[in-house]
Amino acid sequence: TLLPNPLTLDANGSGIINVNLETNSNEVTAVQLELQYDPKAITNIVIKPAKFFTNAVELMKRIDTVNGRITYMIGISPTQNPVSGSGTVAQITFSKVRGTKLESTRINFAKTENSDSIVAATGIDQSVLKQTTGTEILLN
């Protein structure tokens, strides 16, 4: 889940979104996020680990500023124990594009034929991700 939803930008036109995860009974080892956004509405995107994984390992970080796409993979090291519970996996900071006439935009979980968000858990071959929720960003 991307929170807050909706997000109102600060006085400087910047915002922070948390990527939250609820594992239920799963013991999670890694998360792959595939997110999409409108590059004509928001810019200066930075994604970084939050506190869900202790000493998180960033496996991939790709921000496509032309097509509005974020691919981010984060997980535990081989010596760490899997994690269960709820918490913030990653944090995204950004700012609105100066002069945009849009009143709002969204960051959503992308779902395409070739890529999807994934949550890996111990002892389970397929992704344990059940549901995603994007967020609306109020620009004005």
Secondary structure in CASP SS format (residue, H / E / C, confidence):
PFRMAT SS
TARGET T0000
AUTHOR 0000-0000-0000
METHOD secondary structure of the structure
MODEL  1
T C 1.00
L E 1.00
L E 1.00
P C 1.00
N C 1.00
P C 1.00
L E 1.00
T E 1.00
L C 1.00
D C 1.00
A C 1.00
N C 1.00
G C 1.00
S E 1.00
G E 1.00
I E 1.00
I E 1.00
N E 1.00
V E 1.00
N E 1.00
L E 1.00
E E 1.00
T C 1.00
N C 1.00
S C 1.00
N C 1.00
E C 1.00
V E 1.00
T E 1.00
A E 1.00
V E 1.00
Q E 1.00
L E 1.00
E E 1.00
L E 1.00
Q E 1.00
Y E 1.00
D C 1.00
P C 1.00
K C 1.00
A C 1.00
I E 1.00
T E 1.00
N E 1.00
I E 1.00
V E 1.00
I E 1.00
K E 1.00
P E 1.00
A C 1.00
K C 1.00
F C 1.00
F C 1.00
T C 1.00
N C 1.00
A C 1.00
V E 1.00
E E 1.00
L E 1.00
M E 1.00
K E 1.00
R E 1.00
I E 1.00
D E 1.00
T C 1.00
V C 1.00
N C 1.00
G C 1.00
R E 1.00
I E 1.00
T E 1.00
Y E 1.00
M E 1.00
I E 1.00
G E 1.00
I C 1.00
S C 1.00
P C 1.00
T C 1.00
Q C 1.00
N C 1.00
P C 1.00
V E 1.00
S C 1.00
G C 1.00
S E 1.00
G E 1.00
T E 1.00
V E 1.00
A E 1.00
Q E 1.00
I E 1.00
T E 1.00
F E 1.00
S E 1.00
K E 1.00
V C 1.00
R C 1.00
G C 1.00
T C 1.00
K C 1.00
L C 1.00
E C 1.00
S E 1.00
T E 1.00
R E 1.00
I E 1.00
N E 1.00
F E 1.00
A C 1.00
K E 1.00
T C 1.00
E C 1.00
N C 1.00
S C 1.00
D E 1.00
S C 1.00
I E 1.00
V E 1.00
A E 1.00
A E 1.00
T C 1.00
G C 1.00
I C 1.00
D C 1.00
Q C 1.00
S C 1.00
V C 1.00
L C 1.00
K C 1.00
Q C 1.00
T C 1.00
T C 1.00
G C 1.00
T E 1.00
E E 1.00
I E 1.00
L E 1.00
L C 1.00
N C 1.00
END
